[in-house]
Amino acid sequence: MMDRMLTGEVPMKTTSDQGRHQRLADLATVVNAPGIVLSQVTGDIGVTNIEGFYLDDRRILSEATLRVNGRAVEHLVHAHEDPMSVQFTSLVAHVVTSDADFGLDGDAQIEVTRRRRLESHGLLEHIDIRSLTTESVELNVELVLAADGSDVSMARTGISAELQTPKRRGDADVEWVLPETFVRANLAPSPTTMAISEVGRLSASWAVVLESRGTARISVTVSVDGELDDASDSPSSDVCIEGSDGLVRLFERSMADARALIRTDGKGSTNRYMTAGSPWYLTLFGRDSLWSARMMLAFDPDLAVGTLRALALRQGVRDEPATAEQPGKILHEARRQAVAQLLPATYYGTADATALWIVLLVEAWRWGMSSADAESFLPALRSALSWIERQSEEGGGFIQYHPDPSGLSNQGWKDSRDAIHDHDGRHYPGPVALVEVQGYAYLAVSGAADFLEELGEPDADRWRAWAAGLRRRFGERFWTERDGVRYPATALIDGRHLADSATSNMGHLLGTGILSGAESALVAARLGATDLTSDFGLRTLSTASPRYNPLSYHNGSIWPHDTAITVRGLTEEGHTALAQHLAHGVLAAAEVLDFRLPELWSGEPTVGSRRGSRRQPTPYPTACSPQAWSSASIASLVVAALGLRVDVPGGEVSFRPVRPLVLGAFTIRGIRVGNGILDVRLNEDASVEVLTAPSDISIKFN
């Protein structure tokens, strides 16, 4: 892997951070996919190796540091107006005047505000310097800019390219030529001096005179030869919720984050999809983009159509071991060739994306996808079904994957190398059939049979029979028992060994139909045990496992999307008390995490003492934030709380609200059903009032 990383297009250097993940929790992030800015909370860019302004995985700016009279400003606070903008407020404490009213006790007399926003044409930053004194003050303000053209995979591992030397174009314009990218910075007003160092840094200085209580503004616009996608017109921007303060704040911030992560599939394309997350994965991902679109279906069904089409355009057509491509297979991720370092530019190493593509297609059709769109996906659907059938034939009746020595050794959503093991922590070599993938496949194929039948296509009965066979084989092979408790194992390896560690994976089976009612009850009981269920969500691994580590990526941490998927399955199967507890755990975590759900957090047990309990989750230091399926999770929880089911082809919408209430009472406006809007109120007694509904849809209450 490192050999591949070192074959860059520009000279590279290493840092003391090489090989280490960069800490993200303490950085300020601005996102407008495919653009992102990572900086210090002071606003400065370039203190750690990962910071910068990136566009489509290429670092456009690697440094943007501000100095006043040769010194750094003193940070007070930073705040996000929305995911695309941030404001930093600082003081200049080292400027002294004779103004007794302001300077006698050492109070700061100069305030600096940096307002940063990612817009469609690039990055815009306003730096306002404001006098808090009655005297005139003279200041020297310096801004240092640099660009290195590193790709995000390089920066993630502590490798960065050499700085590229800028060229001046007049008194206020500077240009950089980076790999595949032309960058222009405009400084306003024109700086007093502008110099380029031997290593490639640009230093711009302004002699600023502030009159009493006066303000001076310096503006910097960094434009590129591409445009950022503007998702502000996303239909999900019209949805609104009324309820508890915590629910409203989490929902509004999550929907804003979701919109900021949406991009289109190239210039001129109308295919919209949600990128997986900031900062590593602002690109198309099979599993992540599909799950996110599925969770957002109630508020942005067009996102599902765009995601399906973007992935269908890249569906596998040949057997290619180097990229794990196979006919009919849906990809794992896609990046531009120039920035693909860790994996091939188009990589198919995923066991679940193909089934999840079918699941999203079927659910989008039920939600009101047009007949023309539905029929256009038939060739891709048949190809995907054929891939599932071939994998089952080769896998002894199950969908499995072979670990990829040059790619991903594990190819489910828990794709870290140590994620699959038995209750003693042992790994077994060989092909892996994951438990949740069998559930996805059953749901996909049985739903595809309904889809084909409705469209007048053949083979619906054949696929129903295939799904029934998978369900039977699953019941025979995947169940295990420990200490008198039965539950599905995480995986069947090489057709012989059960990876029987107790994990959250089994929660993904709920609602797929692969379990009987009695089996669903066993799964709910196992998930509800205290070794898996915590006060802040569902742990990925039992605390009893020797591999349990609450701050690991997949062996004991908590992922909000994982919890949300399980909550929705629990509500569909009628296990509402556990669903309520887990949903409340996500809300409790959100309150501590500033109402933005990151990729994951620690699964440590709550600590009790005579002084009280530690009632907050520990952040995972390198968690992506915002992250797609985390942001979309609250949308899924809202649908689960309502017990909402949509069948536009059948002309019906039904509600089976959860008792006890999962999220409390709330009113939600802007649910999109077919070509209409659905507004509903969930009351304290778990009754549902329909405020607005499409005229051609009948409403049922179960």
C-alpha positions in Angstrom: 0.0 0.0 0.0 2.8 2.4 0.8 4.4 1.8 -2.6 1.3 2.9 -4.3 1.1 6.0 -2.1 4.5 7.1 -3.0 4.0 7.3 -6.7 2.7 10.9 -6.8 2.7 13.5 -9.5 4.6 16.1 -7.5 7.7 16.0 -5.2 6.7 14.8 -1.8 7.9 15.2 1.7 7.1 13.3 4.9 6.4 14.7 8.3 6.6 13.5 11.9 2.9 12.6 11.5 3.6 10.0 8.8 1.7 6.8 9.3 -0.5 8.3 12.0 -4.2 9.2 11.7 -4.7 13.0 12.1 -6.9 14.1 15.0 -10.1 15.7 13.6 -12.2 16.3 16.7 -10.4 19.6 17.5 -10.5 21.0 14.0 -13.1 23.4 12.5 -14.7 22.0 9.4 -16.5 23.7 6.5 -18.1 21.5 3.9 -19.8 22.0 0.5 -19.2 18.8 -1.4 -16.9 18.2 -3.1 -15.1 21.1 -1.3 -13.9 21.1 2.3 -11.8 23.3 4.6 -10.1 21.9 7.7 -8.5 24.5 10.1 -7.6 25.2 13.6 -10.4 26.7 15.8 -8.5 30.0 15.5 -9.1 30.0 11.7 -5.5 29.3 10.8 -4.8 26.6 8.2 -1.6 24.6 8.2 -0.7 23.9 11.8 -1.2 20.1 11.3 -0.6 18.1 8.2 -4.2 17.4 7.4 -5.5 20.9 7.4 -6.3 22.8 4.1 -8.9 23.7 1.5 -9.5 20.6 -0.6 -11.5 20.3 -3.7 -12.4 16.8 -5.0 -9.7 15.3 -2.8 -7.0 17.8 -4.0 -5.5 20.3 -1.5 -6.0 23.7 -3.0 -4.6 25.7 0.0 -2.2 24.1 2.5 -1.7 27.2 4.6 -3.5 30.4 5.5 -2.1 31.9 8.7 -3.0 35.4 10.0 -0.6 37.6 12.1 -1.2 41.0 13.5 2.0 43.0 14.3 3.9 39.8 13.8 2.0 37.7 16.4 -0.9 35.3 16.4 -4.3 36.4 17.5 -5.8 35.0 20.7 -8.8 32.8 20.0 -12.1 33.4 21.8 -14.8 31.3 20.0 -15.8 29.9 16.7 -19.3 29.2 15.5 -21.0 27.6 12.4 -23.9 29.4 10.7 -24.3 26.3 8.6 -22.1 23.5 7.4 -20.7 25.7 4.6 -19.6 28.6 6.8 -17.9 29.4 10.0 -16.9 32.5 12.0 -13.8 32.8 14.2 -13.6 35.6 16.8 -10.3 36.5 18.3 -8.5 39.3 20.2 -5.3 41.1 19.6 -4.1 41.5 23.2 -0.5 42.7 22.6 -1.4 46.1 21.2 -1.2 48.8 23.9 -2.5 52.3 23.8 -2.7 55.1 26.3 -6.5 54.9 26.5 -6.9 54.3 30.2 -10.5 53.2 29.9 -9.6 50.2 27.8 -6.0 49.4 28.5 -5.5 49.9 32.2 -6.4 46.4 33.3 -4.8 44.7 30.3 -8.1 44.4 28.4 -7.7 43.6 24.7 -8.4 46.6 22.4 -8.5 45.0 19.0 -11.0 42.3 17.9 -10.5 40.1 14.8 -13.4 38.3 13.1 -12.8 35.8 10.3 -15.8 34.8 8.3 -15.2 31.8 6.0 -17.6 30.4 3.5 -17.4 27.7 0.7 -19.5 29.0 -2.2 -20.1 27.8 -5.7 -17.1 29.6 -7.1 -14.7 28.7 -4.3 -13.6 29.9 -0.9 -14.5 33.4 0.4 -13.0 34.8 3.6 -13.6 38.2 5.2 -11.2 39.3 7.9 -12.6 42.2 9.9 -10.3 44.1 12.3 -12.2 46.3 14.8 -11.0 48.9 17.2 -12.4 48.8 20.7 -10.5 51.9 21.8 -11.1 55.6 21.5 -7.6 56.2 19.9 -6.3 55.7 16.4 -4.3 52.5 16.1 -1.8 51.5 13.4 -1.4 47.8 12.7 0.5 45.5 10.4 -1.7 42.6 9.2 0.0 39.7 7.5 -1.6 36.7 5.7 0.6 33.8 4.6 -0.8 31.5 1.9 0.6 28.3 0.4 -0.5 25.5 -1.8 1.0 22.0 -2.3 -1.5 20.1 -4.4 -1.5 17.0 -2.0 -4.3 14.6 -2.3 -6.3 13.8 0.8 -5.0 10.2 1.1 -1.4 11.5 1.2 -2.2 14.1 3.8 -4.1 11.6 5.9 -1.0 9.5 6.4 1.4 12.4 7.0 2.8 12.7 3.5 2.5 16.0 1.7 3.7 17.4 -1.6 6.3 20.2 -1.8 4.9 23.7 -1.9 4.1 24.9 -5.4 5.5 28.4 -6.2 2.7 31.0 -6.9 2.9 33.6 -9.7 1.8 37.2 -9.2 -0.8 38.5 -11.6 -1.0 42.3 -10.8 -1.2 44.0 -7.4 -3.8 41.7 -5.8 -4.0 38.5 -7.7 -1.9 35.3 -7.3 -2.0 32.0 -9.3 -0.9 28.5 -8.6 -0.8 25.6 -11.0 -1.5 22.4 -9.2 -2.0 18.9 -10.6 -5.2 19.0 -12.7 -6.1 22.3 -11.0 -5.6 26.0 -11.7 -6.0 28.2 -8.6 -6.4 31.9 -8.3 -6.4 34.0 -5.1 -7.6 37.6 -5.1 -6.8 39.9 -2.2 -8.8 43.0 -1.5 -7.8 45.7 -1.0 -4.4 45.3 -2.6 -1.8 44.5 0.0 0.9 47.0 0.9 3.5 44.4 0.2 3.4 40.9 -1.4 6.4 38.6 -1.4 7.0 35.0 -2.4 9.5 33.0 -0.3 12.1 30.6 -1.7 10.0 27.6 -0.5 6.9 28.9 -2.2 4.9 30.7 0.5 3.1 34.0 -0.3 3.2 36.7 2.3 0.8 39.6 1.9 0.9 42.5 4.3 -1.4 45.5 4.9 -0.7 48.6 6.8 -4.0 49.2 8.6 -5.0 52.4 10.3 -8.0 52.0 12.6 -9.8 55.2 13.7 -11.6 55.2 17.0 -14.1 52.4 17.0 -13.3 51.8 13.4 -13.2 48.6 11.3 -11.1 47.5 8.4 -11.9 44.6 6.2 -9.5 42.3 4.2 -11.1 39.9 1.8 -9.6 36.8 0.2 -11.3 34.8 -2.6 -9.8 31.6 -3.7 -11.3 30.3 -7.0 -10.5 27.2 -8.9 -11.0 25.9 -12.5 -14.0 23.8 -11.3 -17.1 24.7 -9.4 -18.4 23.4 -6.1 -21.7 21.7 -6.3 -24.5 23.8 -4.7 -27.1 21.5 -3.0 -29.0 24.4 -1.4 -32.0 23.6 -3.6 -32.3 20.1 -2.2 -35.9 19.2 -1.4 -34.8 18.3 2.1 -34.2 22.0 2.7 -38.1 22.4 2.8 -38.7 19.9 5.6 -39.2 21.2 9.1 -39.9 19.6 12.5 -41.5 20.8 15.7 -40.9 19.0 18.9 -38.5 18.9 21.9 -35.6 21.4 21.7 -33.0 18.6 21.4 -34.9 16.8 18.6 -35.4 20.0 16.6 -31.7 21.1 16.9 -30.5 17.6 15.9 -32.8 17.3 13.0 -32.1 20.8 11.6 -28.3 20.4 11.9 -28.4 16.9 10.5 -30.5 17.9 7.4 -28.1 20.9 6.8 -25.1 18.5 7.0 -26.8 16.1 4.7 -27.3 18.8 2.1 -23.7 19.9 2.4 -22.5 16.4 1.6 -24.6 16.1 -1.6 -22.8 16.5 -4.9 -23.7 15.8 -8.5 -22.1 13.2 -10.7 -20.0 15.6 -12.8 -20.7 18.9 -14.4 -24.1 19.1 -16.1 -25.3 15.9 -14.4 -28.6 15.9 -12.5 -27.6 12.7 -10.7 -27.3 13.7 -7.1 -25.8 11.5 -4.4 -24.5 11.9 -0.9 -20.8 11.6 -0.4 -19.8 9.4 2.5 -18.2 12.0 4.8 -15.7 14.7 5.7 -12.8 14.8 5.2 -11.7 11.4 3.8 -14.7 10.3 1.8 -16.2 13.2 -0.2 -16.8 10.9 -3.1 -19.3 8.3 -4.3 -19.4 5.2 -2.1 -21.6 2.2 -2.8 -22.7 1.2 0.7 -22.6 4.6 2.3 -24.3 6.5 -0.4 -27.0 3.9 -0.7 -27.8 3.7 3.0 -27.8 7.5 3.2 -30.2 7.8 0.3 -32.4 5.1 1.8 -32.6 6.9 5.2 -33.4 10.2 3.4 -36.1 8.7 1.2 -38.9 10.4 3.0 -37.5 13.9 2.5 -35.5 13.6 -0.7 -36.6 10.7 -3.0 -34.9 12.3 -6.0 -31.6 11.6 -4.1 -32.3 7.9 -4.3 -32.8 8.1 -8.1 -29.6 10.0 -8.6 -27.7 7.6 -6.4 -29.1 4.6 -8.2 -28.2 6.0 -11.6 -24.6 7.1 -10.6 -23.9 3.6 -9.3 -25.6 1.9 -12.3 -23.4 3.8 -14.7 -20.4 2.2 -13.0 -21.8 -1.3 -12.5 -19.3 -4.0 -13.1 -19.2 -5.6 -16.5 -16.1 -7.9 -16.4 -14.0 -10.0 -14.1 -11.1 -7.9 -13.0 -9.2 -9.2 -9.9 -7.1 -6.0 -9.5 -10.2 -3.9 -8.8 -12.5 -6.7 -7.6 -14.9 -5.9 -10.4 -17.4 -8.5 -11.5 -20.4 -8.5 -13.9 -23.4 -6.9 -12.2 -21.5 -5.8 -9.1 -22.0 -2.4 -7.5 -18.8 -0.6 -6.6 -17.3 0.2 -3.2 -15.9 3.7 -4.0 -14.9 5.8 -7.0 -12.3 8.6 -7.1 -10.5 10.4 -9.8 -7.4 8.5 -11.0 -5.1 11.3 -10.1 -6.0 11.2 -6.4 -6.6 7.4 -5.9 -3.7 6.4 -3.7 -4.9 3.7 -1.2 -7.2 1.8 -3.5 -7.8 1.7 -7.3 -9.7 4.7 -8.6 -12.9 2.5 -9.2 -12.9 -0.3 -6.6 -15.5 -3.0 -6.2 -14.4 -4.6 -3.0 -17.7 -4.7 -1.2 -20.0 -7.6 -0.4 -23.2 -5.7 0.4 -23.5 -2.8 -2.1 -25.2 -4.8 -4.8 -28.0 -6.0 -2.6 -28.4 -2.6 -1.0 -28.7 -1.1 -4.5 -31.6 -3.4 -5.2 -33.2 -2.6 -1.8 -33.0 1.2 -2.5 -34.5 0.7 -6.0 -37.5 -1.2 -4.6 -38.1 1.2 -1.8 -37.7 4.3 -4.1 -40.3 2.6 -6.4 -42.7 2.1 -3.6 -42.1 5.8 -2.5 -43.3 7.0 -5.9 -40.5 6.7 -8.5 -41.8 7.5 -12.0 -42.6 4.5 -14.3 -39.9 5.8 -16.8 -37.2 5.8 -14.1 -38.3 2.4 -12.8 -38.2 0.8 -16.2 -34.8 2.4 -17.0 -33.2 0.5 -14.1 -34.4 -3.0 -15.3 -31.1 -3.9 -17.1 -29.0 -3.0 -14.1 -31.5 -4.8 -11.7 -31.2 -8.0 -13.7 -27.5 -7.8 -13.8 -27.4 -7.2 -10.0 -29.7 -10.2 -9.4 -27.5 -12.4 -11.5 -24.4 -11.3 -9.5 -26.2 -12.3 -6.2 -27.2 -15.6 -7.7 -23.7 -16.4 -8.9 -22.2 -15.5 -5.5 -24.6 -17.7 -3.8 -23.7 -20.6 -6.1 -20.0 -20.1 -5.5 -20.5 -19.5 -1.8 -22.3 -22.7 -0.8 -25.7 -20.9 -0.8 -24.6 -17.6 0.8 -23.2 -14.3 -0.5 -19.5 -14.2 0.6 -16.3 -12.4 -0.2 -12.6 -13.3 -0.4 -10.3 -11.1 1.6 -8.4 -8.8 -0.8 -4.6 -8.8 0.0 -4.1 -5.6 -1.9 -7.4 -3.9 -1.0 -9.9 -4.5 1.8 -9.6 -7.7 3.8 -13.1 -7.2 5.2 -15.8 -6.1 2.8 -18.9 -5.4 4.9 -19.6 -2.1 6.7 -17.2 -3.2 9.4 -14.2 -3.2 7.1 -11.3 -2.9 9.5 -8.9 -5.8 9.5 -9.7 -7.0 13.0 -13.5 -6.7 12.8 -14.5 -10.3 12.2 -13.7 -13.0 14.8 -15.2 -15.5 17.2 -16.1 -15.2 20.8 -12.5 -15.9 21.8 -11.2 -13.3 19.5 -9.8 -15.7 16.9 -9.7 -15.0 13.2 -10.2 -17.7 10.6 -8.8 -17.5 7.1 -11.1 -18.1 4.1 -14.1 -16.5 2.3 -16.5 -14.7 4.6 -20.3 -14.7 4.5 -21.5 -11.9 6.7 -24.7 -12.2 8.6 -26.2 -8.8 7.6 -25.4 -9.4 3.9 -27.6 -12.4 3.9 -30.4 -10.3 5.3 -29.9 -7.6 2.7 -29.9 -10.2 0.0 -33.2 -11.7 1.1 -34.8 -8.3 1.4 -33.4 -7.3 -2.1 -34.4 -10.4 -4.0 -37.9 -10.7 -2.4 -38.5 -7.0 -3.1 -37.2 -7.3 -6.6 -39.7 -10.1 -7.3 -42.6 -7.6 -6.4 -40.9 -4.9 -8.5 -40.7 -7.2 -11.6 -44.2 -8.5 -11.2 -45.6 -5.0 -11.0 -43.8 -4.0 -14.1 -45.1 -7.0 -16.0 -41.6 -8.6 -16.2 -41.0 -12.4 -16.0 -39.2 -14.5 -13.3 -40.9 -13.0 -10.2 -41.8 -16.4 -8.9 -38.3 -17.8 -9.5 -36.8 -15.0 -7.4 -39.3 -15.5 -4.6 -38.3 -19.2 -4.5 -34.6 -18.2 -4.5 -35.2 -15.9 -1.5 -37.1 -18.6 0.3 -34.2 -20.9 -0.1 -31.8 -18.4 1.3 -34.0 -17.9 4.3 -34.1 -21.6 5.0 -30.4 -22.0 4.6 -29.7 -19.0 6.9 -31.9 -20.5 9.6 -30.0 -23.8 9.4 -26.4 -22.4 9.4 -26.0 -19.0 11.1 -27.5 -19.5 14.5 -25.2 -20.2 17.5 -25.7 -20.5 21.3 -23.6 -19.4 24.2 -24.6 -19.6 27.9 -28.0 -20.8 26.9 -28.7 -17.8 24.7 -29.3 -18.2 20.9 -28.4 -15.5 18.4 -27.0 -15.2 14.8 -23.3 -15.3 14.4 -21.5 -12.4 12.8 -20.2 -14.5 9.9 -19.8 -18.0 8.4 -16.2 -18.4 7.3 -15.1 -20.9 4.7 -18.4 -22.6 5.1 -17.3 -24.2 8.3 -16.4 -21.7 11.1 -18.9 -19.5 12.8 -17.5 -16.1 13.8 -19.8 -16.2 16.8 -18.8 -13.0 18.6 -21.9 -11.1 19.7 -22.0 -7.9 17.6 -24.4 -5.3 16.4 -24.5 -6.8 12.9 -27.4 -9.0 13.9 -29.5 -5.9 14.3 -29.4 -5.3 10.6 -31.5 -8.5 10.1 -34.5 -7.0 11.8 -37.1 -5.8 9.3 -35.5 -7.7 6.4 -37.9 -10.7 6.6 -35.2 -13.3 6.9 -36.1 -13.9 10.5 -39.3 -15.5 11.9 -41.1 -13.7 14.6 -39.6 -15.9 17.3 -36.1 -15.4 15.8 -36.6 -11.6 15.8 -37.5 -11.8 19.5 -34.2 -13.7 20.2 -32.2 -11.1 18.3 -33.9 -8.2 20.2 -33.2 -9.9 23.5 -29.6 -10.4 22.7 -29.1 -6.9 21.5 -30.8 -5.5 24.6 -28.4 -7.1 27.0 -26.1 -4.6 28.8 -23.0 -5.8 27.1 -24.3 -4.5 23.7 -26.8 -1.8 24.6 -25.4 1.3 26.3 -26.8 4.7 27.4 -25.6 6.2 24.2 -26.5 3.7 21.5 -25.7 0.2 20.4 -22.1 -1.1 20.8 -20.6 -2.8 17.8 -19.1 -5.6 19.9 -20.0 -7.1 23.3 -18.0 -5.9 26.3 -17.5 -9.6 27.1 -15.3 -10.1 24.0 -11.5 -10.2 24.5 -11.3 -7.8 21.6 -13.6 -5.3 23.1 -12.1 -1.8 22.9 -14.6 1.1 23.4 -12.3 3.4 21.4 -11.7 1.0 18.5 -13.2 1.6 15.1 -15.5 -1.5 15.0 -14.8 -3.5 18.2 -16.9 -1.8 20.8 -17.5 1.7 19.6 -21.0 3.1 18.8 -22.0 4.2 15.3 -25.3 6.2 15.1 -26.3 4.8 11.7 -25.8 1.3 13.1 -28.1 2.1 16.0 -30.6 3.9 13.8 -30.8 0.8 11.5 -31.4 -1.4 14.4 -34.0 1.0 15.9 -36.0 1.0 12.7 -35.9 -2.8 12.5 -36.9 -3.1 16.2 -40.0 -0.9 15.6 -41.0 -2.9 12.5 -40.8 -6.1 14.5 -42.6 -4.7 17.5 -39.8 -4.5 20.1 -40.5 -0.9 21.0 -39.1 -0.6 24.5 -35.5 -1.4 23.3 -36.0 0.9 20.3 -37.0 3.8 22.5 -33.9 3.2 24.8 -31.5 3.1 21.9 -33.1 6.2 20.2 -32.9 8.1 23.4 -29.2 7.2 23.7 -28.5 8.8 20.3 -30.3 11.9 21.4 -28.4 12.0 24.6 -25.1 11.7 22.8 -26.2 14.4 20.4 -26.7 16.9 23.2 -23.1 16.4 24.3 -21.7 16.5 20.7 -23.2 19.9 19.8 -26.1 18.2 17.9 -23.9 16.9 15.1 -23.7 13.1 15.0 -20.1 12.2 14.0 -19.2 8.9 12.4 -18.8 7.1 15.8 -18.1 7.6 19.4 -16.8 5.5 22.3 -18.8 2.6 23.6 -17.5 2.9 27.2 -20.0 2.0 29.9 -21.4 4.9 31.9 -19.4 5.3 35.1 -21.3 5.8 38.3 -20.0 7.1 41.6 -21.2 8.9 44.7 -20.6 12.1 42.8 -22.9 11.0 40.0 -22.4 9.4 36.6 -20.3 10.3 33.6 -23.1 11.1 31.3 -21.3 11.8 28.1 -19.7 9.8 25.3 -16.1 10.0 24.6 -15.4 11.3 21.0 -13.5 9.1 18.6 -10.5 11.3 17.6 -10.5 10.7 13.9 -14.2 10.3 13.3 -15.5 11.8 10.1 -17.8 14.8 10.8 -20.2 15.6 9.2 -20.7 12.1 7.9 -23.5 10.9 5.5 -25.3 8.1 7.2 -24.8 9.7 10.6 -26.5 12.8 9.4 -29.2 10.8 7.7 -29.9 8.7 10.8 -32.3 11.1 12.4 -34.4 11.0 9.3 -34.6 7.3 9.7 -35.5 7.6 13.3 -38.4 10.0 12.5 -39.8 7.5 10.0 -39.4 4.7 12.6 -41.2 6.7 15.2 -44.2 7.2 12.9 -44.2 3.6 11.8 -44.5 5.1 8.3 -44.9 2.8 5.3 -45.4 4.1 1.8 -46.8 2.2 -1.2 -47.5 4.7 -4.0 -48.1 1.9 -6.6 -50.7 0.5 -4.3 -52.1 4.0 -3.5 -51.6 3.7 0.2 -49.7 5.3 3.1 -49.9 3.6 6.5 -48.9 4.6 10.1 -48.1 2.3 13.0 -46.7 4.7 15.6 -44.3 3.3 18.1 -45.5 2.9 21.7 -43.8 4.1 23.9 -42.8 7.1 21.8 -39.3 6.8 20.4 -38.6 10.5 20.0 -41.5 12.1 21.9 -44.3 14.0 20.3 -43.5 16.0 17.2 -44.9 17.5 14.0 -43.1 16.9 10.7 -43.8 18.8 7.5 -42.4 18.1 4.1 -42.5 14.4 3.7 -42.5 13.7 0.0 -44.8 10.9 -1.2 -45.0 10.5 -5.0 -45.7 14.0 -6.4 -47.3 15.3 -3.1 -46.5 16.5 0.4 -47.4 14.8 3.6 -47.5 16.8 6.9 -48.3 14.9 10.1 -48.4 15.3 13.9 -47.5 12.5 16.3 -49.2 13.2 19.7 -48.3 12.2 23.2 -50.8 9.4 23.1 -49.1 8.0 20.0 -52.0 8.9 17.8 -51.2 10.4 14.4 -52.9 13.4 12.8 -52.5 13.9 9.1 -52.4 17.7 8.4 -51.7 17.5 4.7 -51.7 14.6 2.3 -51.8 13.9 -1.5 -55.3 13.6 -2.8 -54.6 10.3 -4.6 -53.3 8.5 -1.6 -55.4 6.7 1.0 -54.2 6.8 4.7 -54.4 3.9 7.0 -53.6 3.6 10.7 -52.5 0.3 12.1 
